[in-house]
Amino acid sequence: MGSVTLHRSLNQIGWFVVQCLGRWHAHLPLTSLELTTISYVWCTWAIYAQWLHRPLDVTVPTVLHTQSSTAEILLQAGPQASTPYRQTPLDFVFDGRHSWTLDVQPMLRFRIDPRARPLPRLLNDGFPWFSAPTDALAIIAIVIFYGVILAFGWSFVFPTAIERLLWCVSAPVVVGTTAAFMLWELASGVFRAAYLLYLNGERMTPRFVYYVFRAEHEKVNPVGGLPVHNREFDGAGVTEVKVLVMAPLAVVYVASRLYVTAEALASLRALPSGCFQNVQWTTFIPHL
């Protein structure tokens, strides 16, 4: 998306938010469709903020050149490079995140990556990783506030009582399941970090768990890192447990999201009369 298109989109959605705020200030009702759109606008702003820092030409690969052979690199890497690789001999540089290719696809019994090894690329399909507490807090605030916005619809007028009840249930469900996703992801990451310290015979202190959670293994063991891994535990155990826990939450979350979207359109059949009134912007200008 070019800068002109981006600024035009920001102006349009910004004006929409201003209109909604004007209706709220003038005590005019909002429709559930407008409230749902505001929640999408909140997510859109967060995405655009991330795009400000994204690299250009992401479809163009970056070719890495080295003066050393693969054998020399593996020899210098030490014990952490001694385990058999699953994609390339340089798998040891991967930070240990759950991978769609290595963990999820085998569990679901399907593969779409090339079967020949080694692959001509480094693994880049790991699940999101919170490298700093501020990143985690920002993501949690963004996704939870989406559901909080929907909760403002509790005081709206709906065509029927059952529709209002379902909306009042769906909004907290969206917030609760999102928070559960985040907490479970955090808990599984901490557990994997502690288990990795246990396998390598390191002290299981909160500071070391934090370092491993951030994939900073060299701060735990500056010489050889944490070379011992349990591939079955990382690939099958953790992934299967995460899917078993998150699958029911995902079903409930998707059902709530679908109802909110459907109700936002269905409620247009019976709107309060105030929804058809426009904001008198001149009343915001003093002495006019």
N, C-alpha and C positions, 0 to 999 in steps of 0.2 A: 504494500500500500504506500503510495507516494505521500509526500508531506502535504500537498494541496488537498488531496482526498481526505487525509487524516484530519487536517484542520477544519475542513468543511463538515465532516462527520461530527467532530467535537462541538462545533458551533450549533449544529442542528439538535443534538441530544442535550446540549447545555440549555438551549432555548426551551426545549420541552420540559426540562426540570424546573426552569424558572416559571413557566406557565403553571405547573402543578403546585409550586410553592405559592404562587399568586392566588390560586383557587383555595388553598388551605388558609391563607391569610384573610381572604374575603369570605370565609365560612361557606364555600361552595363545595358540594360533594365531589369526590373523585370516583371514578369507576374502577372496578377490579382490574380491568384491562390496563388502565393507566398505572395502577400500582404495580402490576406485574412488569410493565415496561420499565418503570423506575428501577426495579430490581435487576433487570437485564442491563440497564444503563450503568448501574454500579459495577457490574462485572465487566462491562465494556471498558469503562475507565481504567479498571485494574489491568486489563489486557493491554490497552494502549500504553499505560505506564511501563509495562514490561517491554513493549516493542521499542521504546526509546533506547534500550540497551541491547537489543538483539543484533547479531552480526548480519552483514549484508551478504547476498548471494549464498544462502545456506544450502542450496542445491549443488553448489560447486565444491568438490572435495578438496581438502588441503593435503597435498602430498608431502609426506615427511621424508627428508633426506638425512642420512647418517653416514659418518665416516667409519663406523664400526660394523662388523658383521653381526648377524643374529647370535652366533655362538659366543662372540665376545661380550655382547650385551647380557646374555644369560649368565655367563661366567661371572661378570662383575656384579650382577644382581644378587648372587648368593643363594641361600636356601629358599627364599620366597619364590624363585623362578624354577625350582626343581620339580614341582608337581606337574603332572601331565596337563597339557593345555586342552581346552575345548573349542577354541576358535582360532587363536593364533599363538605362537610361542611367547608373545608379549602379553598374555592374559594377566600376568602378575601386576601390570600397571593399573588394572581395573580396580576401582576403589571398593568393590565388594557389595555394591547396591544390587537389589533384586533386578534381574534382567528379564525382559519380555521374551527374548530368544532363548536364554539358557534355563530359565526357571518356569515361566508360565506356560510357554508353548509345549514343552515336554509333558507337563502335568495334564494339559488338555488334550494330549495325544495327537497333536498336529504340528507340523513344521513347515515353514515357508522359506527359511533361509537356505542357501546352497549347502548341499551335503558334503562337497569336497572341502578338505582341510589342508593347509590353513586358509582362512578367509583373507581376501585382499584388503581388509579394513580392520580398524580397532572398534571394539564394542562401544556403541553409543546409544543403546536403547534401555539404559537403566531407569528405574523409577525415580521420581523426584527425591532429592536429598536436601534436607535442611542443614546447610553448612554453618549457620549462625542462628542463635535464638531469635534475633530480630526478624530473620526470614520466616521462621516458623510462626511467630506471632502475627506477622503481616498476612500470611496466607490464611491462618485460622480466622483472623478478623474479617478478611474479605469474604470467605465462603460462609461464615456464620451470619454476617450482617445481611447477606442475601435473604436468608430466612427471616431475619428480624424485620426487614422491610415488609415482607408479606404479612407479618403479624399485625401491622397497622390496619389491615383489612377487617379486624375483628369488629370494629364499630361501623362497618359499611352496611348498607341496606342491600340484601340479596332477594331474589325473586321468591324463594321459599326458605322455611326454617331449616330444612335438612341441608340445603346448600350452604347456608351460613355455618351450620355445625361442622360440616365436612371441611370448610375453609379454616375454621378455628382449630380443627385437629391437624390439618395438613401443614400449616405453618410451623407449629412446634415440632412436628415430625421431621421436617426439613432441617430445622436447627439441631435437633437432637441427634439424628443420624449423621449429620456432617461432623458434629463434635465427636461422636463415637468413632467415626472413621479416623479422625486426627489422633485421638487418644490411643486407639489401637495401633496405628502406625508408629506412634512414638514409643509405646510399650514394647512392640516387637523389635524395634531398632535397638532399644536399650538392652533387651534380653539377648539379642544376637551379639552385641558388643561384649556383654558379660561372659557369654559362652565362649567367645573367641579368646578372651583373656584366660579362661579356664583351660582351654585346649592347649594353649601355649605356656602354661605354668606361670603366668604373670599374676601380680597382685591385683585383686579385684577391688580397687578403690574407686570412689566416684570420679576422681580426676581422670584415671585411666579409662574408665567406661566412657567418659565424655570425649576423650581423644579418639577412641576406637569408633564411637558413634559418628564422629566427623571424618573418619577414614584417615586420621593422622597417626598411623601406626608407628612412624619413626620416633614420635615423642614418647612412646612406651618402651620401645627397644631400638635405640639409634643404630645398632649394628645390623641386625637382620630383620627388623620389623616383626611381624607376626606370621611366620611361614606356615604354621599348621592350620589347616582348614578341614572342616567336615562337609564335603560337597553334598552328601545326601541330606544332611541337616539343613544346609543353606538352601539347596535347590528344591527338595521335596518337602521336608518337615515344615519349615517356616512358611513356604509358599502355600502348601495345602491347608495349613491351619488358618492362614490369613484369608484364603478364599472361602473356607467354610464359615468363618466368622463374618466376613464382609458380604457374602452373597445374600443372606437374608436381609441385612441392612440395606443393601443396594436395591433389592426388590421393593422394600417399603419406601425407600427414598424415591425411586422412579415412579411408583404409584402415586405418591403425594405430588410430585412435580407434574405428572400428567393431569391429575385432577385440577391443580391450580391453573394450568394452561387451558384446560377445557372449560373450566368455570369462568375464566376471564372472558372467554368468547360467549359462553351461554348466557351470562348475566346481562348481556347487551339487549336481550329481548324485553327486559322490564327495568328501565332505569328511573331513578328519581327525577323529578322535574328540574331540580337544581343542576343536574348534569348538562342541561341544554342551555344554561346561562353562561355568558362570557364574562371574563374578568374585566372590570372597568379600570384600566391602567391609569387613567387620569386621576383617580382617587389617591394614588400613591405620590402624586406631585403636590407639595404643600401650596396652599393659597391659589389653587387653580380652579 
